[in-house]
Amino acid sequence: MQELCNPSEFLSQYGFKDLDERIFLAAFTHPSYGFEHGLSENESYERLEFLGDAVLKLVMSKMLFEKFPNYQEGKMTNIRAILVSDDFLYHLAEDMELKKYIRISTALEKDGGRNTSSISACVFEAILGALFESNVSLEKIYEYLDKLYSKYLNDVKIFLPKFNSKALLQEYTQSKNKDLPKYEQTDCTGAENNCEFTVKVTYHGEELGIGKGKSKKAAEKEAAYKACLKLNITGE
């Protein structure tokens, strides 16, 4: 899949033109590919990811501040933490079919590394870093992110429980008797770097939900969400 990496093709989908391809090629390059092909450390995404992480948090803070004028700091902080998490960024990356553009080593490709959620999340942040480093204005980056996030923020009452399900379930159980739900991994299938985990969540011995995901954390989140639906505490 390495030949599919075309930064200009990706950028044009979101209205970005006439930018230096080299910096975006670095944004799409996993360190393993750089090592395999003798590239310098600056030709992979790590430094750009560092910059993009800061850009993302700043722009999302402004977005939440403007979209939810009645929300207090604590609630906005909670929502932002979800929106910039690796799990959520992977979700967006899948919407964008981002992983088909990523350059990874042959060995990592064979091991299913292209499906690793953290890699897609890192590339997502690196793209923001590359945009900022290319002197794209924060206003333009805001518009870009607004298009990606709007369908979730426009119905925050539904998206919040889905992506914050573990905390929601814990708050509910602790309101009953201070006890915590228990998560148990019941299965793990697939190659080492492309596993699918299965987790069940129980409370006082009762099974409340079963979830699957590319990571144990993602499976726990899905199990918790199903538990929240069963307990009718999502607000849906």
Buried (B, 14 or more C-beta within 10 A) or exposed (E): EEEEBBBEEBBEEBEBEEBEEEBBBBBBBBBBBBEBEEBEEEBBBBBBBEBBBEBBBBBBBBBBEEBBEEBEEEBBEBBBBBBBBBBBBBBBBEEBEBBEBBBBBEEBBEBBBBBBBEBBBBBBBBBBBBBBBBEBEEEBBBEBBBEBBEEBBEEBEEBBBBBBBBBBBBEBBEEEEEEEBEBEEEEEEEEEBBBBBBBBBBBEEEEBBBBBBBBBBBBBBBBBBBBBBEBEBBEE
